[in-house]
Amino acid sequence: MDKPNRLTNKINVGVIGLGRMGKIHLKNLMQAITHANVVAVADPVYPEEQFRKEYGDLLFVKDVIELITSPDVDAIIIATPTSTHAALVEQCIDNDKSVFCEKPLDLSLEITKTLLQKAENLGVPLMIGFNRRFDRDFMEARKAVSEGKIGNPQIVKITNRDPSLPSIEFVKTSGGMFMDFTIHDFDMARYMMDKEVVEVYAKGLVFFDEEMAKVGDVDTALTTLTFADGTYAVLDNSRKAVFGYDQRLEIFGDKGMIQVENNLANRNVLYNENGIHQALPLNSFTQRYIDSYCKEMEAFIGALLNKTPVPIKNEDIIMATLLAYAAKKSMDEQRPVKIAEMK
Ligand SMILES: NC(=O)c1ccc[n+]([C@@H]2O[C@H](COP(=O)([O-])OP(=O)(O)OC[C@H]3O[C@@H](n4cnc5c(N)ncnc54)[C@H](O)[C@@H]3O)[C@@H](O)[C@H]2O)c1
């Protein structure tokens, strides 16, 4: 790379992929995370002229390998389509670059395990973007559960519904409902309950777009997880909620209950003769989870700086991927699937 911008007192970062997530991570790294220094961005497709308009003289390369092999870069952020993650992560590990990669690491459980093991063996930090663990409301809920405020948690209910259908092109390569979408909820259910899942029972169907069925996916799914002590998670997913990005969570225990409600576009409540009216929920993940993306990146950079383990364990990544597999198997075979049979 011709214009290195390396600083010695910071984590020098390269960002790969400048789409929806890449832009969020880049902005956070440049504006909010004081211990990060963005050295360069790589995207083989993004128009250079557009990049110049948006980011001035920040170094931009088309060749991702140039970025991954640069001695000026300590850590790489991967925000490219899922199908490209595994190869890019492996190249980062081979070049001793710490990696933050968007979820899922890969659609194959075997490849996921192999890459995590390889990174661990070579001592390369590797973190996957389960950003909801860094959401303020969910973190508060987790803290209250761990402090015993609702007693023994018996049921966690997670509602995760997108406002509008993804394109069929995206659906074809994303990994489908469970691997692309419910994967956040598999992780949140384990995080909230702090227990291990022993059984998955999932059902799903297509309500909105028959094209989805043709590519083997569903737009609506309901999954029950059973934990080792017999307690439950209920995961409710849709790809199309006409009222917005529906993100709610409830944990019920023998001493109480915690609810996390939707974040609305504003907090006003209008009362009149027709009823009581509130704004709709925020309309996308880029709004609802914006703070969590910053916090997760702060946690990644902080771990590198302090040489502490990244805050999401390999086991968490493996279990979320395994649960996505088990849910698809359960839906396809129309039966509950034991985790023991997946292992
Ligand atoms: N954590 C979350 O909440 C969340 C939300 C949305 C997406 N994601 C994940 O983030 C990833 C990216 O999703 P997105 O919605 O930002 O995608 P996107 O399509 O908006 O952007 C992808 C970018 O990567 C670039 N690209 C394509 N192939 C590349 C390659 N081989 N090397 C380098 N760059 C390449 C494209 O030009 C594009 O700019 C996906 O894995 C997705 O699952 C996570």
The ligand as an ORCA input file, in Angstrom:
! r2SCAN-3c Opt
* xyz 0 1
  N     -24.707     -7.894     12.944
  C     -25.755     -7.469     12.268
  O     -26.726     -6.976     12.836
  C     -25.745     -7.570     10.780
  C     -26.691     -6.857     10.020
  C     -26.630     -6.947      8.630
  C     -25.674     -7.731      8.030
  N     -24.797     -8.430      8.807
  C     -23.764     -9.281      8.170
  O     -22.769     -8.401      7.632
  C     -22.259     -8.941      6.420
  C     -22.359     -7.873      5.324
  O     -23.697     -7.534      5.181
  P     -24.124     -6.123      4.545
  O     -25.580     -6.063      4.701
  O     -23.270     -5.031      5.071
  O     -23.753     -6.394      3.014
  P     -23.711     -5.352      1.810
  O     -24.086     -6.122      0.607
  O     -24.428     -4.103      2.151
  O     -22.152     -4.976      1.709
  C     -21.154     -5.898      1.374
  C     -19.956     -5.122      0.832
  O     -18.899     -6.060      0.624
  C     -18.335     -5.813     -0.676
  N     -17.781     -7.084     -1.171
  C     -18.401     -8.054     -1.859
  N     -17.540     -9.093     -2.053
  C     -16.378     -8.733     -1.483
  C     -15.121     -9.376     -1.356
  N     -14.893    -10.604     -1.843
  N     -14.133     -8.729     -0.717
  C     -14.339     -7.497     -0.212
  N     -15.527     -6.829     -0.285
  C     -16.526     -7.457     -0.914
  C     -19.461     -5.282     -1.531
  O     -18.948     -4.503     -2.592
  C     -20.230     -4.436     -0.516
  O     -19.737     -3.109     -0.488
  C     -23.047    -10.214      6.146
  O     -22.275    -11.317      6.519
  C     -24.283    -10.106      7.024
  O     -24.725    -11.367      7.503
  C     -24.806     -8.345     10.138
*
